[in-house]
Amino acid sequence: MKMKNPFVILDVDRSVTQKDIILAVSRAMREKKYSAAEIAVAQKTLLDPVSRACASFLYHIDFGDKKKKICGSIMDDYELLTKADEDALNNNSLEYLDLFDS
Protein backbone atom coordinates (compact mmCIF):
# COMPACT_ATOMS: atom_id res chain seq x y z
CA MET A 1 0.00 0.00 0.00
CA LYS A 2 1.37 3.40 -1.00
CA MET A 3 1.67 5.70 1.99
CA LYS A 4 -0.67 8.66 1.88
CA ASN A 5 -0.41 11.89 3.79
CA PRO A 6 -1.47 10.99 7.35
CA PHE A 7 -2.29 14.63 8.12
CA VAL A 8 -4.83 14.64 5.28
CA ILE A 9 -6.28 11.25 6.16
CA LEU A 10 -6.94 12.33 9.74
CA ASP A 11 -7.71 15.94 8.73
CA VAL A 12 -5.29 17.42 11.26
CA ASP A 13 -2.48 19.97 11.15
CA ARG A 14 1.18 19.60 12.09
CA SER A 15 0.66 20.72 15.69
CA VAL A 16 -1.80 17.93 16.49
CA THR A 17 -1.57 16.32 19.96
CA GLN A 18 -1.96 12.64 20.84
CA LYS A 19 -5.45 13.30 22.16
CA ASP A 20 -6.38 15.08 18.92
CA ILE A 21 -5.04 12.14 16.91
CA ILE A 22 -7.27 9.69 18.77
CA LEU A 23 -10.30 11.95 18.24
CA ALA A 24 -9.39 12.38 14.57
CA VAL A 25 -9.15 8.60 14.13
CA SER A 26 -12.67 8.07 15.46
CA ARG A 27 -13.96 10.91 13.25
CA ALA A 28 -12.19 9.45 10.19
CA MET A 29 -13.65 6.00 10.90
CA ARG A 30 -17.17 7.49 11.03
CA GLU A 31 -16.67 9.48 7.81
CA LYS A 32 -15.37 6.39 5.93
CA LYS A 33 -13.43 8.51 3.41
CA TYR A 34 -10.44 6.22 3.88
CA SER A 35 -10.14 2.53 4.66
CA ALA A 36 -9.57 1.33 8.21
CA ALA A 37 -6.07 0.22 7.20
CA GLU A 38 -5.17 3.69 5.86
CA ILE A 39 -6.51 5.32 9.02
CA ALA A 40 -4.57 2.88 11.22
CA VAL A 41 -1.33 3.59 9.32
CA ALA A 42 -1.95 7.34 9.60
CA GLN A 43 -2.56 6.99 13.35
CA LYS A 44 0.54 4.87 13.87
CA THR A 45 2.63 7.29 11.81
CA LEU A 46 1.53 10.35 13.74
CA LEU A 47 1.81 8.73 17.17
CA ASP A 48 5.42 7.66 16.58
CA PRO A 49 7.75 10.70 16.94
CA VAL A 50 10.24 9.56 14.29
CA SER A 51 7.59 8.59 11.73
CA ARG A 52 5.74 11.81 12.44
CA ALA A 53 8.86 13.90 11.83
CA CYS A 54 9.41 12.10 8.51
CA ALA A 55 5.79 12.59 7.48
CA SER A 56 5.93 16.24 8.46
CA PHE A 57 9.03 16.71 6.33
CA LEU A 58 7.65 14.79 3.35
CA TYR A 59 4.21 16.32 3.26
CA HIS A 60 4.67 19.90 4.45
CA ILE A 61 7.63 21.18 2.48
CA ASP A 62 6.18 22.74 -0.62
CA PHE A 63 8.66 22.77 -3.44
CA GLY A 64 6.00 23.68 -5.98
CA ASP A 65 7.47 24.28 -9.40
CA LYS A 66 10.88 24.86 -7.84
CA LYS A 67 11.57 21.11 -7.77
CA LYS A 68 11.14 20.81 -11.54
CA LYS A 69 13.17 23.96 -12.07
CA ILE A 70 16.01 22.77 -9.82
CA CYS A 71 16.08 19.30 -11.39
CA GLY A 72 16.03 20.82 -14.88
CA SER A 73 18.85 23.20 -13.98
CA ILE A 74 20.93 20.37 -12.56
CA MET A 75 20.43 18.29 -15.70
CA ASP A 76 21.28 21.27 -17.95
CA ASP A 77 24.46 21.88 -15.97
CA TYR A 78 25.30 18.19 -16.10
CA GLU A 79 24.87 18.10 -19.87
CA LEU A 80 27.04 21.20 -20.27
CA LEU A 81 29.74 19.75 -18.04
CA THR A 82 29.56 16.41 -19.76
CA LYS A 83 29.93 18.08 -23.16
CA ALA A 84 32.84 20.21 -21.88
CA ASP A 85 34.52 17.17 -20.33
CA GLU A 86 34.02 15.20 -23.53
CA ASP A 87 35.54 18.02 -25.60
CA ALA A 88 38.50 18.32 -23.22
CA LEU A 89 39.02 14.59 -23.31
CA ASN A 90 38.93 14.57 -27.09
CA ASN A 91 41.38 17.47 -27.23
CA ASN A 92 43.72 15.82 -24.76
CA SER A 93 43.65 12.54 -26.63
CA LEU A 94 44.55 14.36 -29.84
CA GLU A 95 47.41 16.15 -28.09
CA TYR A 96 48.52 12.81 -26.74
CA LEU A 97 48.63 11.42 -30.27
CA ASP A 98 50.63 14.46 -31.41
CA LEU A 99 53.43 13.39 -29.04
CA PHE A 100 54.02 10.31 -31.18
CA ASP A 101 54.33 12.36 -34.38
CA SER A 102 57.61 14.01 -33.34
C-alpha beads as a LAMMPS data file, in Angstrom:
LAMMPS data file: protein, C-alpha beads

102 atoms
101 bonds

1 atom types
1 bond types

-500.0 500.0 xlo xhi
-500.0 500.0 ylo yhi
-500.0 500.0 zlo zhi

Masses

1 110.0

Atoms # bond

1 1 1 0.000 0.000 0.000
2 1 1 1.369 3.401 -1.003
3 1 1 1.669 5.699 1.988
4 1 1 -0.670 8.659 1.875
5 1 1 -0.410 11.891 3.793
6 1 1 -1.469 10.986 7.354
7 1 1 -2.295 14.630 8.119
8 1 1 -4.834 14.642 5.281
9 1 1 -6.283 11.245 6.163
10 1 1 -6.937 12.329 9.735
11 1 1 -7.709 15.941 8.733
12 1 1 -5.288 17.419 11.258
13 1 1 -2.481 19.973 11.154
14 1 1 1.179 19.599 12.093
15 1 1 0.663 20.724 15.687
16 1 1 -1.802 17.930 16.490
17 1 1 -1.573 16.319 19.964
18 1 1 -1.956 12.639 20.839
19 1 1 -5.450 13.304 22.163
20 1 1 -6.379 15.081 18.925
21 1 1 -5.040 12.139 16.907
22 1 1 -7.272 9.693 18.773
23 1 1 -10.297 11.946 18.239
24 1 1 -9.387 12.382 14.567
25 1 1 -9.153 8.596 14.131
26 1 1 -12.667 8.074 15.458
27 1 1 -13.957 10.912 13.251
28 1 1 -12.190 9.449 10.188
29 1 1 -13.649 6.005 10.901
30 1 1 -17.166 7.486 11.030
31 1 1 -16.666 9.483 7.813
32 1 1 -15.375 6.392 5.927
33 1 1 -13.431 8.511 3.411
34 1 1 -10.440 6.224 3.876
35 1 1 -10.136 2.528 4.656
36 1 1 -9.574 1.330 8.210
37 1 1 -6.069 0.221 7.204
38 1 1 -5.175 3.690 5.863
39 1 1 -6.514 5.318 9.019
40 1 1 -4.568 2.877 11.216
41 1 1 -1.330 3.588 9.323
42 1 1 -1.952 7.339 9.601
43 1 1 -2.560 6.988 13.346
44 1 1 0.536 4.871 13.874
45 1 1 2.626 7.289 11.806
46 1 1 1.530 10.348 13.742
47 1 1 1.812 8.733 17.173
48 1 1 5.422 7.659 16.581
49 1 1 7.749 10.697 16.938
50 1 1 10.242 9.556 14.286
51 1 1 7.588 8.594 11.732
52 1 1 5.738 11.808 12.442
53 1 1 8.859 13.900 11.827
54 1 1 9.415 12.100 8.514
55 1 1 5.791 12.593 7.477
56 1 1 5.932 16.238 8.464
57 1 1 9.030 16.712 6.329
58 1 1 7.652 14.790 3.354
59 1 1 4.206 16.322 3.263
60 1 1 4.674 19.896 4.454
61 1 1 7.629 21.178 2.483
62 1 1 6.181 22.738 -0.615
63 1 1 8.664 22.771 -3.440
64 1 1 5.996 23.678 -5.984
65 1 1 7.468 24.278 -9.405
66 1 1 10.879 24.857 -7.844
67 1 1 11.567 21.113 -7.771
68 1 1 11.140 20.805 -11.536
69 1 1 13.171 23.963 -12.072
70 1 1 16.005 22.768 -9.822
71 1 1 16.085 19.303 -11.394
72 1 1 16.033 20.820 -14.876
73 1 1 18.847 23.199 -13.984
74 1 1 20.933 20.373 -12.556
75 1 1 20.431 18.288 -15.704
76 1 1 21.278 21.267 -17.948
77 1 1 24.462 21.881 -15.967
78 1 1 25.298 18.189 -16.104
79 1 1 24.867 18.100 -19.867
80 1 1 27.043 21.205 -20.269
81 1 1 29.743 19.751 -18.039
82 1 1 29.556 16.407 -19.761
83 1 1 29.933 18.080 -23.159
84 1 1 32.843 20.215 -21.879
85 1 1 34.518 17.171 -20.335
86 1 1 34.022 15.205 -23.530
87 1 1 35.537 18.021 -25.605
88 1 1 38.497 18.323 -23.222
89 1 1 39.023 14.585 -23.309
90 1 1 38.934 14.573 -27.094
91 1 1 41.379 17.473 -27.235
92 1 1 43.721 15.817 -24.757
93 1 1 43.645 12.541 -26.628
94 1 1 44.554 14.361 -29.841
95 1 1 47.414 16.152 -28.093
96 1 1 48.523 12.807 -26.736
97 1 1 48.633 11.420 -30.273
98 1 1 50.634 14.459 -31.407
99 1 1 53.426 13.386 -29.039
100 1 1 54.022 10.306 -31.181
101 1 1 54.335 12.355 -34.378
102 1 1 57.610 14.012 -33.342

Bonds

1 1 1 2
2 1 2 3
3 1 3 4
4 1 4 5
5 1 5 6
6 1 6 7
7 1 7 8
8 1 8 9
9 1 9 10
10 1 10 11
11 1 11 12
12 1 12 13
13 1 13 14
14 1 14 15
15 1 15 16
16 1 16 17
17 1 17 18
18 1 18 19
19 1 19 20
20 1 20 21
21 1 21 22
22 1 22 23
23 1 23 24
24 1 24 25
25 1 25 26
26 1 26 27
27 1 27 28
28 1 28 29
29 1 29 30
30 1 30 31
31 1 31 32
32 1 32 33
33 1 33 34
34 1 34 35
35 1 35 36
36 1 36 37
37 1 37 38
38 1 38 39
39 1 39 40
40 1 40 41
41 1 41 42
42 1 42 43
43 1 43 44
44 1 44 45
45 1 45 46
46 1 46 47
47 1 47 48
48 1 48 49
49 1 49 50
50 1 50 51
51 1 51 52
52 1 52 53
53 1 53 54
54 1 54 55
55 1 55 56
56 1 56 57
57 1 57 58
58 1 58 59
59 1 59 60
60 1 60 61
61 1 61 62
62 1 62 63
63 1 63 64
64 1 64 65
65 1 65 66
66 1 66 67
67 1 67 68
68 1 68 69
69 1 69 70
70 1 70 71
71 1 71 72
72 1 72 73
73 1 73 74
74 1 74 75
75 1 75 76
76 1 76 77
77 1 77 78
78 1 78 79
79 1 79 80
80 1 80 81
81 1 81 82
82 1 82 83
83 1 83 84
84 1 84 85
85 1 85 86
86 1 86 87
87 1 87 88
88 1 88 89
89 1 89 90
90 1 90 91
91 1 91 92
92 1 92 93
93 1 93 94
94 1 94 95
95 1 95 96
96 1 96 97
97 1 97 98
98 1 98 99
99 1 99 100
100 1 100 101
101 1 101 102
